[in-house]
């Protein structure tokens, strides 16, 4: 005996359409809908502070990939990292991978510092030249305590 008001059905449909549109937009904005269309590279870092799976990989400030895996190497106690790079981007094989910060309050990301080699990394290669995250707290402690190297 329930009668459905056409206005209620129209409003319900509009709300459902808006929710679906928001979900599609959110998945595209966060990169969840993008498949790994690039190739994988590896790097090992002393400290990977602030970087996890899904963190941006950038070259000259432009996102070129994402971190796809982070594991602790039980023998070297270093953070072994795998990341994907867009297929169209060729990275010289003397490039460095550096953990950089977006600023004092920003998050960290994996930055590729390109080299000048005419040869490029192949899928699955390992970047040997790496620089881990620099802890802001430890830098402040050194500054306040004074390390005596300036005298």
Beta strands, then each sheet from edge to edge (+ up, - down):
strand 1: 39-45
strand 2: 56-59
strand 3: 62-72
strand 4: 79-85
strand 5: 96-101
strand 6: 108-113
strand 7: 126-127
strand 8: 130-131
sheet 1: 7+ 1+ 4- 3+ 2- 6- 5+ 8+
end
